[in-house]
Amino acid sequence: MGIEEGDYLIWDIDPNKKIVVVRVLKNPYKYLKGKYNDPRLTYEEVEEKADRLLMGEARADNRA
């Protein structure tokens, strides 16, 4: 399934159809690693960028 440590799982449950869909969002920290090679960049800034990336991915998957 391609799930790795650090990935996020999003569970979509539809009780009417009695189905569960599990989506994998890849680890945002792994994606950003080395992308912002700036010694002045703080952990908090990287975490904020990762959170925005993660939330953008989650919203993109919910579009019709």
C-alpha positions as MATLAB code, in Angstrom:
seq = 'MGIEEGDYLIWDIDPNKKIVVVRVLKNPYKYLKGKYNDPRLTYEEVEEKADRLLMGEARADNRA';
ca = [
       0.000    0.000    0.000;
       3.014    2.283    0.134;
       2.397    3.395    3.726;
       5.553    4.458    5.554;
       6.324    5.592    9.073;
       5.309    9.238    9.467;
       2.520    9.097    6.863;
      -0.949   10.240    7.894;
      -4.060    8.137    7.408;
      -7.378    9.839    6.731;
     -10.452    7.739    7.411;
     -13.627    8.605    5.483;
     -16.597    6.697    6.883;
     -19.908    6.516    5.028;
     -22.411    4.824    7.363;
     -25.152    4.906    4.709;
     -23.140    2.837    2.248;
     -21.368    0.957    5.058;
     -17.936    1.654    3.615;
     -14.686    3.035    4.939;
     -12.129    4.673    2.662;
      -8.598    5.129    3.975;
      -6.377    7.655    2.216;
      -2.637    8.031    2.786;
      -1.038   11.449    3.016;
       2.702   11.123    2.681;
       4.886   12.367    5.528;
       5.148   16.149    4.972;
       8.447   16.368    6.877;
      10.053   13.813    4.578;
       8.770   15.773    1.559;
      10.232   19.029    2.881;
      13.572   17.544    3.992;
      16.358   19.366    2.189;
      13.895   21.533    0.284;
      14.593   24.554    2.476;
      18.329   24.386    3.031;
      18.606   27.633    4.996;
      20.467   27.618    8.344;
      18.319   30.549    9.554;
      15.105   28.557    9.063;
      13.610   27.559   12.409;
      11.904   24.299   13.304;
       8.649   26.181   13.837;
       8.765   27.610   10.296;
       9.368   24.166    8.788;
       6.570   22.695   10.903;
       4.214   25.459    9.745;
       5.105   24.794    6.089;
       4.557   21.059    6.621;
       1.173   21.688    8.245;
       0.084   23.894    5.329;
       1.239   21.225    2.880;
      -0.617   18.524    4.777;
      -3.855   20.509    5.008;
      -3.639   21.425    1.314;
      -3.281   17.758    0.387;
      -6.237   16.793    2.575;
      -8.442   19.465    1.014;
      -7.331   18.596   -2.526;
      -8.471   15.003   -2.058;
     -11.954   16.166   -1.007;
     -12.634   18.137   -4.178;
     -15.247   16.868   -6.581;
];
